Structure formats: C-alpha cells, structure tokens
C-alpha cells in the first residue's frame, strides 16, 4: 500500500467480478434455490437500493478494518460485492413470514398434543370400566382362567402379545414390512416430519453394513460366508467335471459361466475364456510357464526405462492414478502398488498406438483379485498380499497382465487418439435409450444433459466406478462368457443400467441434480441378485436390437 488515501479507496475502484468472488454454490449438501419457497427473497433481491452520492452505510467499517490489517491485504483483490453484501439489511417481509410459520407450527403441535392427551384420558377411563366389569365376573370365571393358563403354558394358545404382533398393521397394507423404510409415507400424522428424510431410503432394500468385496457365487446381499446351498454345490460339480476333462468344451463352459462362476473355479475359468490358457489340459502348464517367463523378460527389457525422457510422463501418470483406485485397502499396499505399476507400464510400452490412458488402470483390479483367490481363503480386503510367497506373487502378476492384455485387444479403439470407440458407443447408447424409454431420453434432453457427460466413464471404465468390485467380478463372469462381451454386450448393459434408475431420473428437475445422481448412483448395496436382473434385461435388449441395427433409428 502506497498511502492511506490509496488504502481507503482501493475497495471502490473495480466493480468487475474477479476470480474468487463469493457466489452461491448448490450441490449434494445445498439444494437448489426454489423460487416458490423464496419468492419474497427474490423480490427483495430484484429491488435495487436507491443510489446515494455518499459512501455505503458500512463502508467506513471496512475501511477502518482494512487500515488495521493493511499487511494482510493485497491491492487489486477488492470486490464491491463484499461491501454490498455487508450493507444489505435482512428483508422484514422474510422475517415476518418466517416468524408466522414458526408460530403456526407451534400452535399445530400444541393442538396435536391436546388431542393426544384427551385420547389417552378416554382410553384410561375405558380401561377402568373394563377392570370393574372383570372384577364382577371374576368369581364366575376362575375355573375357565385356570384352564386357559395351563393351555398357554403348554403352547396351545397364543399369548395376547403374540397375537397382536401377528396382526396386520394399518400401515402395512396387509403385508409384512421387512424394514422401516417400507412403511408408507404420510399415513400417520406424526410420521409426516420424517417423510422427507426417508424419501431416498424407500427404494433401497435393507442391507447389512458390511459386504465382502468379493463373495461366493451365491447372492452377496449377506455378509460372511454362509454354507453353500445344494444348488451352488451342484453348479460347482458341473464346473469341476467340465474342467477335469482332457479337452475342455469352451462353448459349454461359456453357457455354464453366463449365470456366474463359483469362486473356487473362477481363476482357471477366466483364463480359459479369455484365451490365455488352451483348452487342452496337457498343454496348460507349459503355456503358463512360457507366458510368465515372457512377461518377466519384458520387465527386464523395458522397466528400467521408466525414468527416461520419453517414458517418464507415462510412468508418472501411472504412479499418480494407482492411489486413486479402489479398493484402497488393497491398492495402497506397497507390494500391490509395485505390481500394478509394472503391469501398466509394460502394457503401455508394448502398445504405442494408445499408450497409457486413464481408465486402463481400473481394468487390472478384477483380474488381480480373482487370481489372488487361487492362494487364499479369506476376503481380500483383510489380507496382506505381501504375506504370499514370491513365486505366487509373480504368477498373479504375469497372469493379470496377459488377461488384461487380452481384454484390451478387443476394445483398444476406446483408448487410441480421441477415443473413437467410446464416442461411437455413447452415441449408440443415446439412440438405444431413445427407443426403449423415450420419457427418460426426453427428460434428459429437456434439462440439457448430454450422454457423453456421464456415459463416457461407463464406457471408459466398464462401469467399475459405478458398481462395487464384487458386482464387477460377477458382471465380468458374463462378459467372459458372452461373445464380444466387453466390446458389444457392454452397450446393452449400460442401457439397462440407465433405465434401471428411470424413477430417480424423472424425479430430478434440474441439470445439476441429474448429473449428481448419474455420477453417484446408489449401488453399494448391490449383489448377485441385482446384477443378474441387470444382465437379463441387457440380454433382452441385445436380442431385440443387436441383429437389427435399423431398430436404433425411428
């Protein structure tokens, strides 16, 4: 600051907005501004205060404050909006309206309390009358009561408490309510205040707080590892019989795998379906040894070049992206981080047409987790990977690299320059949704939501950021079994996934609300049941549209 005069005037020099100006921000924690509820506030904001030649009412206060803290301010960071906001007085109409609402609500609560008290008093009077009548008839019913008590002790008669609990509640519509969130909203008066809080929970079934990242073939909607059912044991036997033969029938294996693969045989099944292992059982061991040696030959040949001028940017980006992956309990282990860095760097060096692109890093995780289960029994989120033997870690790393490479060979145009594969898939998704659910399509057009704004990530990461890892692995069981599952069938899964949330989408009435929903879909409770329904719907869409491309268009 050059002088006191300059310090007193710099607040008023520039009326233009500058970066960093205070503005209203609405998001998940701050709902959008509702014009109906804030009509008076809008009117007050539209009324410009009369221009006066003098200084603003509180300008002197700011000037004094500035002179005291002159070393904390820089010239040029001023903003007239700060003064204007400080000078505005609270609108008296808004104050009076709020006060009237508070008084009205308080009066309603008092009236409701008086009604409840009077109801309780009437109930107590009725109870007193009933007790008097029972005393008059006690002598006549002594023998009957003794017989009833004996029968209750023997379990022949249901106690009053049990019979009351078994009756249908007036709020259950004659059905059993599995959770508090299923009770209808607005039936009891005292539940009206809770309706808004339960709005988001009504559509979500009850789930336990802890769900394993990767569970058994059975529905992962329950935590822990329950005993295998008869159906699961039968399916596991079918897999074992098919895999035990000298030459595995891959077509039959695909049919069996479409509905999910048991955890015990998932590693070898994925290797067979991805083309990493041959169908002939005698050749598998030699192929594994050769491929694993080849991978570590690439490590010796290329990995030391990661700090070279031509490759250091690629390695640096990989090093930055890995800690952002999930599950954090797994990828943040130093040993796992090293393995992922090597896999991704070697793949990028060997595929210069695309190189490393953000999103490829996520595709390593399912393979790595599945192949870890060849060596452990417990859940992966609680397991220290470094406790495995060095040979096991080398095998897991090499197998993950080759299977990820096989996957990316089919979708590499998703990651080449300008990512044309993703552009085509997003456009096809838009056309498909416009045919299968026109109301959702028009709703998003109405609020100017572009499919590329949310579906790009769905295609780039194969829905891994939208689903829990356990669901991704179950989804990939079907992708491995489906011809062109990752490149073609995934489109129909995305369409079914979008339409699955049509109710929530149609409830959102602005661009920001729609984007927040589509980027944070509530799938953390999902398990095998939800994924199976999603896949069935996707298969129905594929059956209707895949062989009839003109059906995309009107």
Secondary structure, 3 states (H helix, E strand, C coil): CCCHHHHHHHHHCCCCCCCCCCCCCCCCCCCCCCCCCCHHHHHHHHCCCCCCCCCCCCHHHHHHHHHHCHHHCCCCCCCHHHHHHHHCCCCHHHHHHHHHHHHHHHHHHHHHHHHHHHHHHHHHHHHHHHHHHHHHCCCCCHHHHHHHHHHHHHCCCCCHHHHHHHCCCCCCCCCCCCCHHHCCCCCCHHHHHHHHHHCCCCCCCCCCCCCCCCCCCCCCCCCCCCCCCHHHHHHHHHHHHHHHCCECCHHHHHHHHCCCCCHHHHHHHHHHHCCCCCCEHHHHHHHHHHHHHHHHHHHHHHHHHHHCCCCHHHHHHHHHHHCCCCCHHHHCCHHHHHHHHHHHHHHHHHCCCCCCCCCCCHHHHHHHHHHHCCCCCCCHHHCCHHHCCHHHHHHHHHHHHHHHHHHHHHCHHHCCHHHHHHHHHHHHHHHHHHHHCHHHHHHHHHCCCCHHHHHHHHHHCCCCCCCCHHHHHHHHHHHHHCCCHHHHHHHHHHHHHHHCCHHHHHHCCCHHHHHHHHHCCCCCCCCHHHHHHHHHHHHHHHHHHCCCHHHHCC
